[in-house]
Amino acid sequence: MSVRQVKTCGQLVRRVVGCGRGFSRWAAASQLPTADGVPPPTHTSFRLDQKTYSTVPQQRPDWNRAVSDAEKIVGYPTSYLTLRSLLSDEMSNIAVHMRKLVGSSHPLLKTAKRLIYNGRNNMQTRGLIVLLISKAAGHLNPEELEQDQPAGVSIGQRSLAEITEMIHTAHLIHKGVVNLSPTVFDGTTLQDMEFGNKIAILSGDYLLANACTGLATLRNTMVVELISTAISDFMEAEFIGERDNQGNPVPDVTITMRDWEEKNFLAAGSLMAKSCQATLVLAGHTDEMQRKGFEFGKEIALAWQAYSDLQPFTDLYRHPPGTAIDLTSAPVILHLQHDLSILDLVAAAGDSMENCDFKKIHNMIMAGTGVEEAKDLCQSHAQAALNVLQEVFEPSDARTALENIINALRIY
């Protein structure tokens, strides 16, 4: 691929993800400092259940610093893991077609924007965790490290981290496929959505195909089996629980935290757990060590999910009341264990959760104990992940980096 093609691809992607109803311009303007270098005040607050929740942006330097320090340990930023795929001729063509979606509301644009621009997101950190586990555990076949001795991670393990990122990204893109109905979309919008679906399917399939090719080059049947079953777990998670006509999850009277754990292990924990196990397989570690790697990956993924579920209730600056939320997230399910009245609002929404009164649901949950119980859940899984680290891995800079990442997920 020529330098000119690379520049053209980058320009197209930036144009695509940087456009769309002026959102990016508004977001950038809202964060610009004043003349004296002080950001403009945004001190709006909401009073719920006699508590005042500020909408001033939460400052969580620990997460960014933990990730930045960890990237230095393993050699390079994990945001570059899928760069070879994204700058290929095929993705360049996809970027050209994505320009046609600018101005539409297709979820693919939002996914692309989060992948490229949002520095606070957690999307590009799974490969980093795989690399840190690899370095913390060490390699039992030193001859495989000859070409990458300083980082302490083999070429195969780096490839596995890249494969993990590609599979996760492909899954996010595929989840952006919209269920089409002439009764919901008018003619022009329907055509835009159909085109967006085609691009989402093709680009996601392209990344999956690259991941499968990379798996084959590892020449390890156990690793291939582990990652392949993780991909199938993604699909199985989509069929757990009730859904509305757009595929949004819908709670019912029987939903429990066991359902939450099962669904989120399949949808998020399986890939993380099996990738951590697979990298220890490549390093030649024992079955017991591999099991601990799997356990660590599962626990950090569930802590991660609980942390994400809490954001609409703990970060009101980015998620003001009334924003659509996942109605099968941990705080909602934990609230339903004590109060089923939310189900009346869900039933009133009919076949589409977009009609739901999310602001009222938000206020009800904030007035209950679901948020605090979800924080305890996040703490529990984070502590379980820390316990595995401290039990199995010797003190090292890689283990410290993993501990910092876990601590950054804690919500007190």
N, C-alpha and C positions, 0 to 999 in steps of 0.2 A: 504494500500500500504506500503510495507516494506521500511526501510531506504535504503537498497541496491538498490531497484528499483528506488527510488527517485534520488540517486546519479547517477545511470546508465542513467536515463532520462535526467538529467541535463548535463551529459557529452556528450550525443549524440546531444542534441540541440546545445551545444556550438561548437561541431565539425562541425555540419551542417552549422550554420550561420557564423562560423569563416572561412570557406573555400570558394573556388570559384575563380579561375583565379588570385589568389594572391592579390586581391583588399584590403582585410583587412590588409595584411602585408604591402602593400604600404601605406595605410592610416595611420597605426600606425607609420611607419618609418617617414612619412612626418611631424608628430607632435612631434617627439622626440626632447628634448632639447639638445643643445651642451654641451661640458664638463663644461662650466661655468654656465650652467643652463639656458641659453638664447635660445629660439627656433630658428631654422635655418631661415634665411631670405627667404621670398617668395614674393619679391617686384616686381612682374610683374604687368603691368598695361595696360589697353586698352583705346585708345583715340577715343571717339565717340562724334560727334557733338561739337567739341571744349571743351569737358569735359574729365577729366581723372578719370577713375574708377579703384581704386586699387584692386588687387586680394588678399591682405592681409586678413586673416580671420577676419570677423566682431566679435568684442567682445560685447556680449549682456549679461552681468552678471545679469541684472535686471530680465530677464526671469527665469533663473535658481534659483536665490535667491527668487523670488516671489513664485515659485512652492515649493521650499524647506521650506520656512516659512509657507506656507499654509498647507503643509502636517503635520507639527508639530501641527497645530491648530486642525485638525480633527482626529489626533491620529496615523496614520501610512501612509507610502508611498502608493499612489494609484497604483504603479507598481505591488504591491502584490495583487491587487483586484482579478485578475483571476488566482492566483497561484494554488488554489485548482483544477481548471479545467486543467491547464497546466501540473500538476504533477499527473494526474490520469493515470490509466492503459491504457486507450484508447489513450491518447496523447503520452504516452510512446511508444506505438506501432507505432503511426504516425511518431514520431521522428526517429524510426528505419528505416522506409521506406523512410524518407526524405533524408537519407544518400545517397540513390541511385541517387538523383538529383544533388549532388555535381559535379561541372564541367559543368553542363548544364546552359542554360540562362533562366530558367523558373522564372517568376516573383515571385513565392512563396518564393524562397530563399531570395530575396531582402526584401520582406515583413517581413519575420522572422527575418532577420538581424536588420531591423529598429525597430521592436518590442522589441528586447532583448538588443541590444548593443548601439543604438544611444541615448545618454543621452539628446541631445538637441531637440529631436523630440517632437511633441505635441500629440502623440498617446495616452498616458496614463494619460491625464489630464482631460478628460471629467467627469470621476467619481469623481475626486477631486472637480470640480466645483459644481456638484450635492451635495456633502457633505458640501461645504461651504455655498451654498444657504440654505441648511437645517439648519445649525447652525446659520446663520445670521437671518433667519426668526423666529427661535424658534419653539417649539413644544407646541401645545395647549392641549395635553394629557400627562401630566407629568408622569402618571403611566407607560407609555410605555418607559420612559427613565431610569427606576430604574436600569437596568443592564448596562447602558452606560451613566450615568449621567455626568461624567467629560467632555466628548466630546460634549455633548448636541445634539447628533444625535441618533435616535432610530435604533434598529437592522434592522427594515424594510427599513429604508432609506439607511443604509449601503448596504443592499442587492440590492436595486434599483441602487445604484452607481456601484456595481459590474456587474449587468445586463447590464447597459449602456455600460460599457467597453467591455463586451463580445459581445454584438451586433455590436458595432463599429468594433471590431477586426475581427469578422466573415465577416462583409461586405468587409473589406480590403482584406481578404484572398480570398473571392469569386471573387473580381474584378481582381484577378491575373489569372483567368482562361483564357487560350489562345485559340483563334479561330484557329483550325487546318486545314491545307490544304496541300495535297501532292505536290502541285506546289510551295509551300513556303519552306517546310522543307524536308530534305532528310530522308532516311529510319531510321537511328539511332536516329537522332534528333527528328523525328516525334514520335518515341516510347517514348523518354524521356519526350516530351511534353504531350503525352497522359497520362503517368504515373503521371506527375506533376499535371495535371488537376484533376485526380482522388483523389489525396491526398488533393488538395486545396478544392475540393467540400466536401469531407468527414470531414476534420478538421473544415471547416466553418460551416457545418451542425451540427457537434457535439457541437460547442460553442452556436449555435442558440438553439439547443435542451436544453442545460443547462440553457440558458436564459429563455426559455419558462417555464421550470420547476420551476425556481426561481420566475417568475411572478406569477405562480399559488399559491405558498406558501405565497405570500403577501395577498391573500384573499381580494382583492379590485378590483371590476370589472371595475371601471373607470380607474385605473392605468393600468390594462391589456389592455383596449381599447386604451389608449393613446400610449403605447409602441408598441402595435401591428400595429397601423396605421403608426407609425414611420418606422417600418420595411417595410411596403408596400410602403411608400414614397421613400425608397431607390430604390426599383425596378422601380417605376414610373420615377425616375430621369434618369435611363438608357435609356429611350425611348424618351427623349427630344432632338431635334436637329438631324442633320445628323451625320453619323458615317462612318469611313472607314472599310476595311475588317477585321481589328483587334479590332474594337470597339472604336477607338480613335475619339473624337469629331472633327467635321469639321465645320468651320464657313461658312456662306453664306452672301449674300448681305443684307438679311433681319434681321440679328441678332442685338439685342439691349441689353441694360443693364437690361431691364425688363426680358429678357430671362435668363440672368446671375443670377439674383436674384431668379427667379422661380426655376431654376435648382439647384442652390446651397442651397436653403432652403430645397428642397426635399432631396438632397444628403448629407447634413451636418447639416443644421439648424433645421430640424424637430426633429431628435433624441435629440438634445441638448435642444430645447425649450420644448418638451413634457416631457423630464426627469425632467427638473426644475419645470414644472407644477405638475408632478406626485408626486414629493417629498413634495410639499406643500399640495397636496391632502392627503397624508399619515399623515401629521402633523395636519390636521383638519382646515386649513385656509379657508377663504372665497373665493367665486368665483372671486372677484376683485383681491385679493392677488394672486390667481392662474393665472389670466390673466397677471398680472405683471411679474410673474415668467416666463411664456411663452414668453413674450416680451423680457425679459432680455436674455433668452437662444437663441432666434432668433438673436438678435443684436450681441451678442458676437460671435456666430457662423459665421455670415456674415463678421464681422471684422476679425476673424480668417482666413476665406477663402481669403479675400482680401489681408491679410498679406502674406499668402502662395503664392498667385498668383504673388506677387511682388518679391519674392525671386530670380527668375532667372534674374531680372533686377537690384536688389540692392545688391546681394551677389554674385559677380562674381568669388569669390574664390571657392565656392562650385558649382556654376552654370556658368562655362565659356561659352562665346558666341559659339553657335553651338550645345549646349546641347538641346535635345528635350524638347519642352515646350508644355503646354496645349494651343491649338490655340483658345479655347473659354474662356481663363482667362480674368480677368478684364482689364489689360493693352492692350491686343490685341483687345478686343471689343471696348474699348474707342478710340484706334487708328483708327479702321475701321470707326468710325463716321466721321473722317476727311479725311481718305485716304484709298481707296479700292484696292490699287495696291497689297497688300498682297495676295488678293484672286487669283491673277494671279500665284503666287508661289504655292498656295495651289492646284490650278487646274493642274499645271505642275507635281505635285507629284503623280497624278493618284489615284489609289485605296488604296494606303498606305501612311500615313503621315510620315512614316519612310524615305521616299524618299524626304521629303521636305528640302529646304535649310534654316535650322533654323538659321544659322549664319546671313544670309542676312535679315531674318525677325527680328531677334534680333536687328541688326543695325538700321533698319528702325524704329522700335518702340522706341529705345533709342533716335533717332533724332527727334521724335515727342513729343506730349504732353500727350500721353497715360499713361506714368508712373506717372507723377505728378497728373493727374486726378485720377488714381487708389489710390495714397497716400491719396488724399482728401476723396475718398470713404471709405478707411480704417478708417481714422480719424472720419468720420461721423458716421459710425456704432459703433465704440468704444465709442464715446461721447454719443450716444443714450443709450448704455448699462450702462454707468456711470450715466446718468440721472435717469434711472430706479432705480439703486442701491440707489442713494442719496435721491430719492423721497420716496421710500417705506421702506427701511430697516434702522433701528436705527444704530447709530455708534457702531461698535464692531470690535474685531480683525478679525472676519470672513469677515466682509464687507471691511475692509482695505486690507485683502489678495486678495479679488476679484478685488478691485481697482488696486492693484499692478499688477495683471495678465493682466488686460485690458491695463494698461499703457505700459506694456512690449510689447504689440502687436502694439503699435503706431509706425509709420514710418514717420520721419520728413524730 
